[in-house]
Amino acid sequence: MATTRGAPPLTPAETLRQLESLRARTVRLLAGGVALGATGYIAAATVGALAGRDLGGSEAWSGVPTAAAVLGTAFGAAALSWVSARHGRRRALVLGYLLGAVAGVGAVAALQVRSFPLLLIAMFVLGWPNAASQISRYAGGDLYIQARRARAVGTVVWGATIGAVVGPNLVGPMGQVAEASGWDPLAGAFVVGICAFGIAGVLGHLLLRPDPSEIAESPAPHPDDGRVGSVSVRGLLARPAISAALTALVAGQVVMVMVMTMTPLHLREHGHGLEVVGLVLSAHTLGMFALAPISGRLTDRFGPLPTITTGFAILAAACVLAFVAPSGGGPILVVALFLLGFGWNLGFVAGSSMVSGGLPLAIRARLQGTIDAVIWTSSAMASVASGALMGIIGFDGLAVLSALLTVVPAVVVIASVRRMPVPQRT
């Protein structure tokens, strides 16, 4: 830690306090970036299907822009993590957010000139700021030792709560502003993205100093560290901790997406309007993000294995509740979707906290980007599959199948984690 010229050198205790202060400030800044990124992305995603229907000419094209954004997130996670490994976290995050602002301009232009291909390109690039928000949790977790990592991850993930609340609520007012200006009303949502992503990028460039990678916690020695640089990502994924984390993250995402994606359609088929859909999905969003700090504390207190298995149990319970809920929805479905979000969050925070353990700083970002690319690719596939399954077995069958899908991953995680060395808590 540098000292001011002419000032007496800092004592070890003072150096540690200064480092802790910098790390806490960095976590807050990362959470703020996630809040802005989520605001822009969720606002754009809110109107993505509507824009697809309008420019594509039919309902059949309505889901394509959202799929493009999800695939953009997967690709962006890998690409931005490559930038992180070579140029630092700050440059990667700033690049992701600023590309989102440019993509927002492209989406507005697509609406004005009525170009569906341009909209798809813009939505794909809009996945990049979402990828930046996603990999921010790793940047926060890397600042601390394993015993404190999940708390930092949870704090950064919590930032998305703000975006989940603010983003959709800006769509209507900004749509009115856009319409009054002679633009397509849907353009207002993308203007929200332009502003939010632009602010996140500029503030990240100015304030995220030192780079999070410069103050990250050095990993504890690992038996493979001497040759880990030559090991492929596939080889790293064979480590028990990392394979358990990947299983938890992907399985939780797939189960959550399958039920969440089809819930609005299920409600609409039973005569409910957007108000009921909004209420149910608001409860789901609350479970997904608002309790992330609690998930982090639980993980640090009890360890990742109990937290992940508890998350799987809650996911299964949520699916069962969705199955037994009356066809008209009601409070049971609201509770089910809340628990679906919370169960996902437990696995997401605990799994994310496991990814960096025992790895040199130089290769963490590469592995983290690969894992997020797998998560979001799986998410896109689950979203598509859920629609096909809904047509075959209905919402009730989908809920039961999703509950069953939690069993095998839970067993795999337990088997993997039991082969891990017990981390030393300090």
Secondary structure, 3 states (H helix, E strand, C coil): CCCCCCCCCCCHHHHHHHHHHHHHHHHHHHHHHHHHHHHHHHHHHHHHHHHHHHHHCCHHHCCHHHHHHHHHHHHHHHHHHHHHHHHCHHHHHHHHHHHHHHHHHHHHHHHHHCCHHHHHHHHHHHHHHHHHHHHHHHHHHCCCCHHHHHHHHHHHHHHHHHHHHHHHHHHHHHHHHHHHCCCCCCHHHHHHHHHHHHHHHHHHHHHCCCCHHHHCCCCCCCCCCCCHHHCCHHHHHCCHHHHHHHHHHHHHHHHHHHHHHHHHHHHHHCCCCHHHHHHHHHHHHHHHHHCHHHHHHHHHHHCHHHHHHHHHHHHHHHHHHHHHCCCCCCHHHHHHHHHHHHHHHHHHHHHHHHCCCCCCHHHHHHHHHHHHHHHHHHHHHHHHHHHHHHHHHHHHHHHHHHHHCCHHHHHHHHHHHCCCCCCCCC
